[in-house]
């Protein structure tokens, strides 16, 4: 925000200074606009680099934590010692510690929020996702009002919390979500809302949601769930076919199986590429 204020101030000052030396208003206005843009670009790039540097560091920390978890899994697979259940808990703890450390680093960015208009929402989005990942739902709830919803999974995390908190905003969030995430991008959104309606025993509404989704999306899971609900086979309703994205919402437990590195790489919350701030 301060960057914008400084850029506007520089633009006004430059325009005023030019107007004292020129009779026409055209050039002073142009000079003011150019000054504003130059200062705004310079400040945004400067503070954007600082923000990006911290976020990249966080992603490296998360990747290192996951790599440590992979090593624990590989050691267990090559030479099993103890039970798999204990191993899985140790892996979860390792990832959780890494996420908590990453959140602590993200907190150090807060002094820069006043310099960047969008930085706070960008960082809050990442912090919300990480808190949700390690089931610190109270912290995730606090961050929800100030996040960007740029992907279906983030929207679905918000819907899950609204479901658990019995929020009257859930239906509105869903309707906005399917307008924003259409076709294949809406598979998780439709499937989650149908699951919620089934849990609430609102089967007619669940069938309506699945019918609308089926008409717009050619997806096997939606088709199968529509058939099960339409034929009153509610007990067969399942979103397990959505894989890691579904289990990342913490609504169902993944089936017991041999855990491998490839499966953990499929985690939708795993760091993917570098985030940039402008």
C-alpha positions as CSV (number, residue, x, y, z in Angstrom):
1,X,0.0,0.0,0.0
2,X,2.8,2.4,0.8
3,X,4.4,1.7,-2.6
4,X,1.2,2.9,-4.2
5,X,1.1,6.0,-2.0
6,X,4.7,6.9,-2.8
7,X,4.2,6.3,-6.5
8,X,1.1,8.6,-6.6
9,X,2.9,11.3,-4.6
10,X,5.9,11.2,-7.0
11,X,3.5,11.4,-10.0
12,X,1.6,14.4,-8.5
13,X,4.9,16.2,-7.5
14,X,6.4,15.6,-11.0
15,X,3.3,16.9,-12.7
16,X,3.1,19.9,-10.5
17,X,6.8,20.7,-11.0
18,X,6.5,20.4,-14.8
19,X,3.4,22.6,-14.8
20,X,5.4,25.5,-13.2
21,X,7.7,25.5,-16.3
22,X,5.2,24.7,-19.0
23,X,2.1,26.6,-20.1
24,X,0.1,23.6,-21.5
25,X,-1.2,20.9,-19.3
26,X,-0.5,18.0,-21.7
27,X,3.1,17.5,-20.9
28,X,2.9,17.9,-17.1
29,X,0.1,15.3,-17.0
30,X,2.1,12.9,-19.2
31,X,5.2,13.4,-17.0
32,X,3.2,12.8,-13.9
33,X,1.8,9.5,-15.3
34,X,5.2,8.3,-16.4
35,X,6.7,9.2,-13.0
36,X,4.0,7.3,-11.2
37,X,4.5,4.2,-13.4
38,X,8.2,4.2,-13.1
39,X,8.2,4.5,-9.3
40,X,5.5,1.9,-9.0
41,X,7.3,-0.6,-11.1
42,X,10.6,-0.1,-9.3
43,X,9.1,-0.4,-5.8
44,X,6.9,-3.4,-6.8
45,X,9.9,-5.2,-8.2
46,X,12.1,-4.4,-5.2
47,X,9.6,-5.7,-2.6
48,X,8.4,-8.4,-4.9
49,X,11.9,-9.9,-5.0
50,X,12.0,-9.9,-1.2
51,X,8.6,-11.7,-1.0
52,X,9.5,-14.2,-3.7
53,X,12.8,-14.9,-1.9
54,X,11.1,-15.8,1.3
55,X,8.4,-17.9,-0.4
56,X,11.1,-19.8,-2.4
57,X,12.9,-20.5,0.9
58,X,9.6,-21.8,2.3
59,X,9.1,-24.1,-0.6
60,X,12.6,-25.4,-0.3
61,X,11.9,-26.2,3.4
62,X,8.7,-28.1,2.5
63,X,10.6,-30.0,-0.2
64,X,13.4,-30.9,2.2
65,X,10.8,-32.1,4.8
66,X,9.1,-34.3,2.2
67,X,12.4,-35.7,1.1
68,X,13.1,-36.6,4.7
69,X,9.7,-38.3,4.8
70,X,10.6,-40.2,1.6
71,X,13.8,-41.5,3.1
72,X,11.9,-42.7,6.2
73,X,9.5,-44.6,3.9
74,X,12.3,-46.1,1.8
75,X,14.2,-47.3,4.9
76,X,11.0,-49.0,6.2
77,X,10.3,-50.6,2.9
78,X,13.9,-51.9,2.5
79,X,14.1,-53.1,6.2
80,X,10.8,-53.0,8.1
81,X,11.3,-52.3,11.8
82,X,8.1,-51.9,13.9
83,X,4.6,-51.5,12.5
84,X,3.6,-49.6,9.4
85,X,1.1,-47.6,11.5
86,X,3.9,-46.2,13.6
87,X,6.0,-45.5,10.5
88,X,3.1,-43.5,9.0
89,X,2.6,-41.5,12.2
90,X,6.4,-40.7,12.2
91,X,6.1,-39.6,8.5
92,X,3.1,-37.4,9.3
93,X,5.0,-35.8,12.2
94,X,8.0,-35.1,10.0
95,X,5.9,-33.4,7.4
96,X,4.0,-31.5,10.1
97,X,7.2,-30.2,11.7
98,X,8.4,-29.0,8.3
99,X,5.1,-27.2,7.7
100,X,5.1,-25.5,11.1
101,X,8.7,-24.3,10.5
102,X,7.6,-23.0,7.0
103,X,4.7,-21.1,8.6
104,X,7.1,-19.5,11.1
105,X,9.2,-18.2,8.2
106,X,6.1,-16.9,6.4
107,X,5.3,-14.9,9.5
108,X,8.5,-12.9,9.0
109,X,7.0,-11.4,5.8
110,X,4.4,-9.5,7.6
111,X,6.4,-6.2,7.8
112,X,6.4,-6.1,4.0
113,X,2.6,-6.2,3.6
114,X,2.4,-2.5,3.9
115,X,4.6,-2.1,0.9
116,X,2.7,-4.5,-1.4
117,X,-1.0,-4.3,-2.2
118,X,-1.6,-8.0,-2.8
119,X,1.1,-9.6,-0.8
120,X,-1.0,-10.2,2.4
121,X,-3.7,-12.1,0.5
122,X,-1.1,-14.2,-1.4
123,X,0.7,-15.1,1.8
124,X,-2.5,-15.7,3.7
125,X,-3.6,-18.1,1.0
126,X,-0.4,-20.2,1.3
127,X,-0.6,-20.1,5.1
128,X,-4.3,-21.2,5.0
129,X,-3.4,-24.1,2.7
130,X,-0.5,-25.2,5.0
131,X,-2.6,-25.0,8.2
132,X,-5.4,-27.0,6.6
133,X,-2.9,-29.6,5.4
134,X,-1.7,-30.3,9.0
135,X,-5.3,-30.0,10.4
136,X,-4.8,-26.7,12.3
137,X,-8.3,-25.8,11.3
138,X,-8.8,-22.9,13.8
139,X,-5.8,-21.1,12.2
140,X,-7.1,-21.9,8.7
141,X,-10.5,-20.5,9.6
142,X,-8.9,-17.2,10.8
143,X,-7.2,-16.8,7.4
144,X,-10.1,-17.7,5.2
145,X,-11.6,-14.2,4.8
146,X,-8.4,-12.8,3.4
147,X,-7.3,-15.3,0.8
148,X,-7.3,-15.6,-3.0
149,X,-9.4,-18.5,-4.4
150,X,-7.5,-19.3,-7.6
151,X,-7.8,-23.0,-7.8
152,X,-10.6,-25.6,-7.1
153,X,-8.7,-27.2,-4.1
154,X,-8.5,-23.9,-2.2
155,X,-12.2,-23.3,-2.8
156,X,-13.0,-26.8,-1.6
157,X,-11.0,-26.3,1.6
158,X,-13.2,-23.2,2.2
159,X,-16.3,-25.3,1.6
160,X,-15.1,-28.0,3.9
161,X,-14.7,-25.6,6.8
162,X,-18.1,-24.0,6.1
163,X,-19.6,-27.5,6.2
164,X,-18.0,-28.3,9.5
165,X,-18.9,-24.9,10.9
166,X,-22.5,-25.2,9.6
167,X,-22.0,-21.9,7.8
168,X,-25.1,-20.6,5.9
169,X,-22.6,-19.3,3.2
170,X,-21.8,-22.8,1.9
171,X,-24.5,-22.8,-0.8
172,X,-23.4,-19.4,-2.0
173,X,-19.7,-20.4,-2.1
174,X,-20.6,-23.5,-4.1
175,X,-22.6,-21.5,-6.7
176,X,-19.9,-18.9,-7.1
177,X,-17.3,-21.7,-7.4
178,X,-19.0,-23.6,-10.2
179,X,-19.3,-20.3,-12.1
180,X,-15.6,-19.7,-11.7
181,X,-14.4,-23.3,-12.2
182,X,-16.2,-24.8,-15.2
183,X,-16.0,-28.2,-16.9
184,X,-13.2,-30.4,-15.7
185,X,-12.0,-27.8,-13.2
186,X,-15.3,-28.1,-11.4
187,X,-15.2,-31.9,-10.9
188,X,-13.9,-31.6,-7.3
189,X,-16.3,-28.8,-6.5
190,X,-19.4,-30.6,-7.7
191,X,-18.3,-33.9,-6.1
192,X,-17.6,-32.3,-2.7
193,X,-20.9,-30.5,-2.6
194,X,-22.8,-33.7,-3.6
195,X,-20.9,-35.5,-0.8
196,X,-21.9,-32.9,1.7
197,X,-25.6,-33.1,0.7
198,X,-25.5,-36.9,1.0
199,X,-24.1,-36.6,4.5
200,X,-26.9,-34.1,5.3
201,X,-29.4,-36.6,3.9
202,X,-30.5,-34.1,1.3
203,X,-30.5,-36.8,-1.4
204,X,-32.8,-34.9,-3.8
205,X,-30.6,-31.9,-3.8
206,X,-27.5,-34.1,-4.2
207,X,-29.1,-35.7,-7.3
208,X,-29.8,-32.3,-8.7
209,X,-26.2,-31.2,-8.3
210,X,-24.9,-34.4,-9.9
211,X,-27.4,-34.2,-12.7
212,X,-26.3,-30.6,-13.5
213,X,-22.6,-31.7,-13.3
214,X,-23.2,-34.7,-15.5
215,X,-24.7,-32.6,-18.2
216,X,-21.6,-30.3,-18.3
217,X,-18.8,-32.7,-17.5
218,X,-17.9,-36.1,-18.9
219,X,-16.4,-37.6,-15.8
220,X,-16.6,-41.3,-14.7
221,X,-16.8,-40.5,-11.0
222,X,-19.7,-38.0,-11.4
223,X,-21.5,-40.4,-13.7
224,X,-21.1,-43.3,-11.3
225,X,-22.2,-41.3,-8.3
226,X,-25.2,-40.0,-10.2
227,X,-26.2,-43.5,-11.0
228,X,-25.9,-44.6,-7.4
229,X,-27.9,-41.7,-6.1
230,X,-30.5,-42.0,-8.8
231,X,-31.0,-45.7,-8.1
232,X,-31.1,-45.1,-4.3
233,X,-27.8,-46.8,-3.7
234,X,-26.5,-44.0,-1.5
235,X,-24.2,-46.4,0.4
236,X,-22.2,-46.7,-2.9
237,X,-21.6,-43.0,-3.2
238,X,-17.8,-42.4,-3.2
239,X,-15.3,-39.7,-4.3
240,X,-12.3,-42.0,-3.6
241,X,-11.6,-42.0,-7.4
242,X,-10.6,-38.4,-7.1
243,X,-7.4,-39.6,-5.4
244,X,-5.1,-37.3,-3.5
245,X,-7.1,-34.2,-4.1
246,X,-10.1,-35.7,-2.3
247,X,-8.1,-37.1,0.6
248,X,-6.3,-33.7,1.0
249,X,-9.7,-32.4,2.2
250,X,-9.6,-34.7,5.3
251,X,-13.1,-35.9,4.8
252,X,-12.2,-39.6,4.2
253,X,-9.2,-41.6,5.1
254,X,-7.2,-43.0,2.2
255,X,-7.2,-46.8,2.0
256,X,-4.4,-48.7,3.7
257,X,-1.8,-49.5,1.1
258,X,1.9,-49.6,0.6
259,X,3.0,-46.0,0.6
260,X,5.6,-45.0,-1.9
261,X,7.4,-41.9,-3.0
262,X,5.3,-41.6,-6.1
263,X,2.2,-41.4,-4.1
264,X,3.5,-38.6,-1.8
265,X,4.5,-36.7,-4.9
266,X,0.9,-36.8,-6.0
267,X,-0.1,-34.8,-2.9
268,X,-1.8,-31.6,-4.2
269,X,-0.2,-29.6,-1.4
270,X,3.3,-30.5,-2.4
271,X,5.4,-27.5,-3.6
272,X,5.1,-27.0,-7.4
273,X,7.3,-24.5,-9.1
274,X,8.3,-21.1,-7.8
275,X,5.8,-18.4,-6.7
276,X,6.4,-14.9,-7.9
277,X,5.1,-11.6,-6.5
278,X,4.7,-8.5,-8.6
